[in-house]
Amino acid sequence: MKSAAGFVIFKRAPPNVLYLLLQTSYGEHHWTPPKGHVDPGETEMVTALRETVEESGLKKDDLKIYNDVKRVLNYKVKGVPKVVTYWLAELVNPKAEVILSDEHQDFKWLNLEEACVYAKYADLQESLKYFDNYICSNKL
Ligand SMILES: Nc1ncnc2c1ncn2[C@@H]1O[C@H](COP(=O)(O)OP(=O)(O)OP(=O)(O)OP(=O)(O)OC[C@H]2O[C@@H](n3cnc4c(N)ncnc43)[C@H](O)[C@@H]2O)[C@@H](O)[C@H]1O
């Protein structure tokens, strides 16, 4: 079993809520929120914070993390089960800028509809809709 963790990061651009997706510079050049493999001895939250800094340059202090709001995805990569935990996080530092690592070649801030097109996997689309509904219904 492979494990990974990350954040679905949103920011406000009234009247829109925008989500951060990163495009890999390898493989199929697919788009996902910042996330990565859980290293030995790490909690998933520590992994999510580490990978988000590494992949997007966004730090813990730039974010408001919703510890109780998460989705867990299960899929197979080359036949091996993988579990990915995403927490919801809000970009609260308006001056913070996304800085990519070599692992990614592009990033976009997208509204829900656009993000669901880029995030082509049904379970990731469902997670984005879940988070969006949480943000709207709880008036975050
Ligand atoms: N093809 C490749 N060529 C060169 N280097 C590579 C490589 N793949 C990985 N690497 C290396 O691995 C490192 C990544 O390490 P990490 O950054 O630590 O880990 P990750 O985000 O979980 O990796 P990955 O991109 O593989 O995961 P995902 O599940 O999105 O994606 C894994 C697979 O699952 C698919 N997938 C993603 N989300 C899915 C979902 N929700 N449902 C079904 N399939 C999904 C993707 O299309 C993809 O095929 C990179 O530094 C890179 O060097």
The ligand as a MOL file (V3000), in Angstrom:
LIG
                    3D

  0  0  0     0  0            999 V3000
M  V30 BEGIN CTAB
M  V30 COUNTS 53 58 0 0 0
M  V30 BEGIN ATOM
M  V30 1 N 5.8760 8.5710 -14.7910 0
M  V30 2 C 6.8880 9.0970 -14.0810 0
M  V30 3 N 8.0220 9.4530 -14.6890 0
M  V30 4 C 9.0480 9.9940 -13.9920 0
M  V30 5 N 9.0210 10.2110 -12.6860 0
M  V30 6 C 7.9170 9.8820 -12.0200 0
M  V30 7 C 6.7910 9.3170 -12.6830 0
M  V30 8 N 5.8260 9.1080 -11.7730 0
M  V30 9 C 6.3290 9.5180 -10.5960 0
M  V30 10 N 7.5890 9.9820 -10.7450 0
M  V30 11 C 8.4480 10.5190 -9.6830 0
M  V30 12 O 7.7940 10.3470 -8.4540 0
M  V30 13 C 7.8920 11.5300 -7.7020 0
M  V30 14 C 6.5170 11.8250 -7.1090 0
M  V30 15 O 6.6640 11.6970 -5.7680 0
M  V30 16 P 5.7280 12.4590 -4.7320 0
M  V30 17 O 5.5080 13.8940 -5.1440 0
M  V30 18 O 6.3020 12.2030 -3.3850 0
M  V30 19 O 4.3670 11.6520 -4.8090 0
M  V30 20 P 2.9980 11.7670 -5.5800 0
M  V30 21 O 2.5650 13.1770 -5.8050 0
M  V30 22 O 2.0230 10.9070 -4.8420 0
M  V30 23 O 3.4130 11.0990 -6.9750 0
M  V30 24 P 2.6980 10.8060 -8.3050 0
M  V30 25 O 2.6020 12.0360 -9.1700 0
M  V30 26 O 3.3880 9.6490 -8.9030 0
M  V30 27 O 1.2460 10.3970 -7.7940 0
M  V30 28 P -0.2160 10.3800 -8.3900 0
M  V30 29 O -0.9950 9.4980 -7.4930 0
M  V30 30 O -0.7360 11.7720 -8.6220 0
M  V30 31 O -0.0530 9.7410 -9.8250 0
M  V30 32 C 0.3400 8.3920 -10.0190 0
M  V30 33 C -0.4770 7.7910 -11.1400 0
M  V30 34 O -1.8430 7.6920 -10.6810 0
M  V30 35 C -2.7150 8.3890 -11.5490 0
M  V30 36 N -3.7030 9.0580 -10.6870 0
M  V30 37 C -3.5410 10.2170 -9.9960 0
M  V30 38 N -4.6490 10.5090 -9.2930 0
M  V30 39 C -5.5390 9.5130 -9.5330 0
M  V30 40 C -6.8740 9.2500 -9.0830 0
M  V30 41 N -7.5010 10.0950 -8.2490 0
M  V30 42 N -7.4960 8.1340 -9.5310 0
M  V30 43 C -6.8630 7.2790 -10.3680 0
M  V30 44 N -5.5840 7.4740 -10.8250 0
M  V30 45 C -4.9350 8.5700 -10.4190 0
M  V30 46 C -1.8520 9.3670 -12.3420 0
M  V30 47 O -2.3640 9.6160 -13.6130 0
M  V30 48 C -0.5330 8.6260 -12.4070 0
M  V30 49 O -0.5420 7.7470 -13.5050 0
M  V30 50 C 8.3200 12.6420 -8.6300 0
M  V30 51 O 9.4060 13.3180 -8.0710 0
M  V30 52 C 8.7540 11.9720 -9.8830 0
M  V30 53 O 10.1380 12.1100 -9.9840 0
M  V30 END ATOM
M  V30 BEGIN BOND
M  V30 1 1 1 2
M  V30 2 1 2 3
M  V30 3 2 2 7
M  V30 4 2 3 4
M  V30 5 1 4 5
M  V30 6 2 5 6
M  V30 7 1 6 7
M  V30 8 1 6 10
M  V30 9 1 7 8
M  V30 10 2 8 9
M  V30 11 1 9 10
M  V30 12 1 10 11
M  V30 13 1 11 12
M  V30 14 1 11 52
M  V30 15 1 12 13
M  V30 16 1 13 14
M  V30 17 1 13 50
M  V30 18 1 14 15
M  V30 19 1 15 16
M  V30 20 2 16 17
M  V30 21 1 16 18
M  V30 22 1 16 19
M  V30 23 1 19 20
M  V30 24 2 20 21
M  V30 25 1 20 22
M  V30 26 1 20 23
M  V30 27 1 23 24
M  V30 28 2 24 25
M  V30 29 1 24 26
M  V30 30 1 24 27
M  V30 31 1 27 28
M  V30 32 2 28 29
M  V30 33 1 28 30
M  V30 34 1 28 31
M  V30 35 1 31 32
M  V30 36 1 32 33
M  V30 37 1 33 34
M  V30 38 1 33 48
M  V30 39 1 34 35
M  V30 40 1 35 36
M  V30 41 1 35 46
M  V30 42 1 36 37
M  V30 43 1 36 45
M  V30 44 2 37 38
M  V30 45 1 38 39
M  V30 46 1 39 40
M  V30 47 2 39 45
M  V30 48 1 40 41
M  V30 49 2 40 42
M  V30 50 1 42 43
M  V30 51 2 43 44
M  V30 52 1 44 45
M  V30 53 1 46 47
M  V30 54 1 46 48
M  V30 55 1 48 49
M  V30 56 1 50 51
M  V30 57 1 50 52
M  V30 58 1 52 53
M  V30 END BOND
M  V30 END CTAB
M  END
